[in-house]
Amino acid sequence: MSVETAQETYTLEELLASVKENHRLILWNDDVNTFEHVIYCLMHHLQYTETEAERIAWKVHTEGKCAILEGSFTELEVYRKILKSEGLTVTVE
């Protein structure tokens, strides 16, 4: 008796994508930062367009928070530190 199996090959990116846990970078509303500063930070550090950054700023203002980026914990921790250094309130979930 013989058994034939199909061999599947995967790229490194496919393997990493399948095992990495997705996290979200959350921007929280505060009473310190202006709309202009939040919009600037989103455009400068995360390459959002002005329209996208304004939409996020309004969502944070009206809903209290907004997920602004998804990815691995390590990647998001870098952005969290950058945005925190700008005075924004951000967490990784």
DRENKOL-500923 format. One record per residue: residue in one letter; x, y, z of N, C-alpha, C, O in turn; residue number from 1. Coordinates in nm, 3 decimals. Example, Ala and Ser with C-alpha at 12.3 -4.5 7.8 and 13.67 -1.06 7.14 Angstrom:
2
- A;1.319;-0.569;0.780;1.230;-0.450;0.780;1.320;-0.330;0.780;1.424;-0.332;0.846;1
- S;1.285;-0.225;0.708;1.367;-0.106;0.714;1.290;0.003;0.787;1.341;0.114;0.804;2
END
This chain:
93
- M;0.085;-0.118;0.000;0.000;0.000;0.000;0.089;0.124;0.000;0.184;0.132;0.078;1
- S;0.058;0.218;-0.086;0.135;0.342;-0.089;0.040;0.461;-0.077;-0.075;0.456;-0.122;2
- V;0.091;0.564;-0.017;0.011;0.687;0.003;0.085;0.802;-0.061;0.203;0.825;-0.032;3
- E;0.018;0.873;-0.147;0.079;0.990;-0.208;0.019;1.115;-0.146;-0.102;1.124;-0.125;4
- T;0.104;1.208;-0.116;0.057;1.335;-0.061;0.108;1.449;-0.147;0.216;1.440;-0.206;5
- A;0.032;1.552;-0.154;0.074;1.671;-0.228;0.165;1.753;-0.139;0.138;1.773;-0.021;6
- Q;0.272;1.800;-0.197;0.365;1.884;-0.120;0.329;2.029;-0.143;0.314;2.074;-0.257;7
- E;0.316;2.101;-0.034;0.285;2.243;-0.044;0.406;2.323;-0.001;0.476;2.285;0.093;8
- T;0.431;2.432;-0.069;0.542;2.519;-0.031;0.486;2.656;0.003;0.387;2.702;-0.056;9
- Y;0.550;2.720;0.099;0.507;2.852;0.144;0.627;2.945;0.148;0.741;2.902;0.170;10
- T;0.602;3.072;0.125;0.708;3.171;0.139;0.723;3.204;0.287;0.635;3.174;0.368;11
- L;0.834;3.266;0.321;0.857;3.306;0.460;0.750;3.403;0.506;0.702;3.394;0.619;12
- E;0.710;3.496;0.419;0.606;3.593;0.455;0.472;3.526;0.485;0.401;3.566;0.577;13
- E;0.440;3.423;0.406;0.315;3.349;0.431;0.320;3.276;0.565;0.221;3.274;0.639;14
- L;0.435;3.217;0.596;0.448;3.148;0.725;0.438;3.246;0.841;0.368;3.219;0.939;15
- L;0.507;3.358;0.831;0.503;3.457;0.939;0.364;3.515;0.955;0.319;3.538;1.067;16
- A;0.296;3.539;0.845;0.160;3.594;0.852;0.065;3.496;0.919;-0.029;3.537;0.987;17
- S;0.089;3.368;0.899;-0.002;3.269;0.957;0.019;3.250;1.106;-0.074;3.210;1.176;18
- V;0.138;3.279;1.157;0.164;3.257;1.299;0.164;3.385;1.381;0.152;3.378;1.504;19
- K;0.175;3.500;1.318;0.185;3.621;1.399;0.047;3.665;1.447;-0.052;3.659;1.375;20
- E;0.047;3.706;1.568;-0.077;3.752;1.630;-0.097;3.898;1.592;-0.004;3.978;1.601;21
- N;-0.216;3.933;1.550;-0.242;4.072;1.514;-0.279;4.152;1.638;-0.360;4.110;1.721;22
- H;-0.219;4.266;1.645;-0.248;4.362;1.752;-0.294;4.491;1.687;-0.279;4.512;1.566;23
- R;-0.352;4.578;1.769;-0.398;4.707;1.718;-0.336;4.819;1.800;-0.323;4.809;1.922;24
- L;-0.298;4.926;1.731;-0.251;5.047;1.796;-0.372;5.138;1.813;-0.436;5.175;1.715;25
- I;-0.403;5.172;1.938;-0.521;5.250;1.970;-0.481;5.392;2.007;-0.395;5.413;2.093;26
- L;-0.543;5.489;1.943;-0.526;5.630;1.977;-0.645;5.671;2.063;-0.760;5.652;2.024;27
- W;-0.616;5.729;2.180;-0.719;5.766;2.277;-0.740;5.917;2.279;-0.648;5.994;2.253;28
- N;-0.862;5.957;2.308;-0.895;6.097;2.323;-0.831;6.151;2.451;-0.821;6.080;2.551;29
- D;-0.788;6.277;2.446;-0.738;6.343;2.566;-0.775;6.490;2.560;-0.825;6.538;2.458;30
- D;-0.751;6.560;2.668;-0.784;6.703;2.674;-0.661;6.789;2.653;-0.663;6.908;2.684;31
- V;-0.554;6.731;2.600;-0.428;6.802;2.588;-0.395;6.838;2.443;-0.362;6.953;2.413;32
- N;-0.405;6.740;2.353;-0.361;6.760;2.215;-0.469;6.825;2.129;-0.588;6.796;2.142;33
- T;-0.424;6.913;2.040;-0.515;6.978;1.947;-0.541;6.887;1.828;-0.466;6.794;1.801;34
- F;-0.650;6.917;1.757;-0.678;6.844;1.634;-0.561;6.856;1.537;-0.521;6.758;1.474;35
- E;-0.507;6.975;1.526;-0.398;6.999;1.432;-0.277;6.912;1.464;-0.213;6.858;1.374;36
- H;-0.245;6.899;1.594;-0.128;6.819;1.632;-0.152;6.670;1.604;-0.063;6.602;1.553;37
- V;-0.270;6.621;1.636;-0.303;6.481;1.610;-0.296;6.454;1.460;-0.236;6.355;1.418;38
- I;-0.355;6.540;1.381;-0.354;6.523;1.235;-0.212;6.525;1.182;-0.175;6.443;1.097;39
- Y;-0.131;6.619;1.231;0.009;6.627;1.189;0.081;6.495;1.220;0.151;6.442;1.133;40
- C;0.066;6.444;1.341;0.135;6.321;1.382;0.093;6.202;1.296;0.177;6.122;1.255;41
- L;-0.037;6.190;1.269;-0.085;6.080;1.186;-0.030;6.088;1.044;0.004;5.986;0.984;42
- M;-0.022;6.208;0.991;0.031;6.226;0.856;0.182;6.205;0.853;0.235;6.137;0.764;43
- H;0.252;6.261;0.949;0.398;6.259;0.950;0.454;6.120;0.982;0.547;6.074;0.915;44
- H;0.399;6.054;1.083;0.457;5.927;1.129;0.392;5.803;1.067;0.458;5.700;1.053;45
- L;0.264;5.812;1.030;0.194;5.695;0.976;0.156;5.710;0.829;0.093;5.622;0.771;46
- Q;0.193;5.822;0.769;0.170;5.849;0.627;0.023;5.846;0.587;-0.011;5.807;0.475;47
- Y;-0.065;5.886;0.679;-0.205;5.904;0.643;-0.220;6.030;0.560;-0.142;6.125;0.576;48
- T;-0.319;6.033;0.473;-0.350;6.156;0.401;-0.416;6.252;0.499;-0.459;6.212;0.607;49
- E;-0.425;6.377;0.462;-0.488;6.475;0.550;-0.634;6.439;0.576;-0.682;6.452;0.689;50
- T;-0.705;6.394;0.474;-0.845;6.355;0.489;-0.859;6.236;0.585;-0.947;6.236;0.672;51
- E;-0.773;6.135;0.569;-0.777;6.019;0.659;-0.746;6.059;0.802;-0.812;6.014;0.896;52
- A;-0.645;6.143;0.820;-0.605;6.187;0.953;-0.716;6.268;1.020;-0.739;6.253;1.140;53
- E;-0.783;6.353;0.944;-0.895;6.431;0.999;-1.009;6.339;1.042;-1.068;6.359;1.148;54
- R;-1.038;6.238;0.961;-1.144;6.143;0.994;-1.112;6.069;1.124;-1.199;6.051;1.209;55
- I;-0.987;6.027;1.139;-0.945;5.957;1.261;-0.955;6.050;1.381;-1.003;6.010;1.487;56
- A;-0.909;6.174;1.366;-0.914;6.270;1.476;-1.058;6.292;1.523;-1.084;6.298;1.643;57
- W;-1.151;6.304;1.430;-1.292;6.323;1.468;-1.349;6.198;1.535;-1.427;6.208;1.630;58
- K;-1.310;6.081;1.485;-1.358;5.957;1.547;-1.307;5.947;1.690;-1.383;5.910;1.780;59
- V;-1.181;5.978;1.712;-1.125;5.976;1.848;-1.198;6.076;1.935;-1.230;6.046;2.050;60
- H;-1.225;6.193;1.883;-1.294;6.298;1.959;-1.436;6.256;1.997;-1.480;6.280;2.109;61
- T;-1.507;6.194;1.904;-1.648;6.161;1.930;-1.667;6.026;1.999;-1.761;6.010;2.077;62
- E;-1.578;5.927;1.971;-1.596;5.793;2.027;-1.498;5.761;2.140;-1.513;5.660;2.208;63
- G;-1.400;5.846;2.159;-1.305;5.826;2.268;-1.179;5.752;2.232;-1.078;5.763;2.301;64
- K;-1.183;5.675;2.121;-1.064;5.602;2.076;-1.083;5.556;1.932;-1.194;5.558;1.878;65
- C;-0.971;5.515;1.872;-0.976;5.464;1.735;-0.853;5.377;1.711;-0.742;5.415;1.747;66
- A;-0.873;5.260;1.649;-0.761;5.177;1.607;-0.699;5.242;1.484;-0.767;5.263;1.383;67
- I;-0.570;5.274;1.492;-0.506;5.346;1.382;-0.408;5.262;1.302;-0.362;5.303;1.196;68
- L;-0.374;5.143;1.354;-0.280;5.057;1.283;-0.293;4.915;1.337;-0.322;4.895;1.455;69
- E;-0.271;4.815;1.251;-0.271;4.675;1.292;-0.140;4.612;1.250;-0.083;4.648;1.147;70
- G;-0.093;4.517;1.331;0.029;4.448;1.297;0.082;4.368;1.415;0.009;4.339;1.510;71
- S;0.209;4.333;1.407;0.271;4.257;1.515;0.294;4.350;1.635;0.302;4.472;1.620;72
- F;0.304;4.290;1.753;0.328;4.369;1.873;0.456;4.450;1.861;0.459;4.567;1.897;73
- T;0.562;4.388;1.811;0.692;4.455;1.799;0.683;4.577;1.709;0.735;4.683;1.743;74
- E;0.617;4.563;1.595;0.602;4.674;1.501;0.521;4.787;1.564;0.559;4.903;1.555;75
- L;0.410;4.752;1.627;0.323;4.854;1.684;0.387;4.922;1.804;0.360;5.040;1.829;76
- E;0.469;4.851;1.878;0.536;4.910;1.993;0.630;5.023;1.949;0.645;5.122;2.021;77
- V;0.691;5.008;1.833;0.777;5.114;1.779;0.692;5.240;1.753;0.731;5.350;1.792;78
- Y;0.579;5.223;1.687;0.493;5.338;1.658;0.432;5.396;1.785;0.413;5.518;1.794;79
- R;0.401;5.311;1.883;0.347;5.361;2.010;0.447;5.454;2.076;0.410;5.561;2.125;80
- K;0.573;5.415;2.077;0.676;5.498;2.139;0.695;5.630;2.065;0.713;5.735;2.127;81
- I;0.690;5.624;1.934;0.704;5.747;1.854;0.589;5.843;1.883;0.611;5.961;1.911;82
- L;0.465;5.792;1.878;0.349;5.879;1.900;0.342;5.926;2.045;0.299;6.039;2.071;83
- K;0.384;5.843;2.139;0.387;5.884;2.279;0.487;5.998;2.297;0.462;6.090;2.375;84
- S;0.600;5.992;2.227;0.699;6.100;2.238;0.645;6.231;2.184;0.695;6.338;2.219;85
- E;0.542;6.224;2.099;0.475;6.342;2.047;0.366;6.391;2.141;0.303;6.493;2.116;86
- G;0.343;6.317;2.251;0.242;6.357;2.349;0.106;6.291;2.332;0.014;6.322;2.408;87
- L;0.093;6.201;2.234;-0.035;6.137;2.212;-0.053;6.022;2.310;0.044;5.963;2.358;88
- T;-0.179;5.989;2.340;-0.211;5.877;2.427;-0.243;5.758;2.340;-0.347;5.755;2.273;89
- V;-0.153;5.658;2.340;-0.169;5.541;2.253;-0.136;5.414;2.332;-0.051;5.415;2.422;90
- T;-0.205;5.306;2.298;-0.179;5.176;2.358;-0.180;5.070;2.249;-0.233;5.091;2.140;91
- V;-0.121;4.955;2.281;-0.124;4.840;2.191;-0.215;4.736;2.256;-0.196;4.698;2.372;92
- E;-0.312;4.690;2.180;-0.404;4.585;2.230;-0.395;4.463;2.143;-0.464;4.364;2.167;93
END
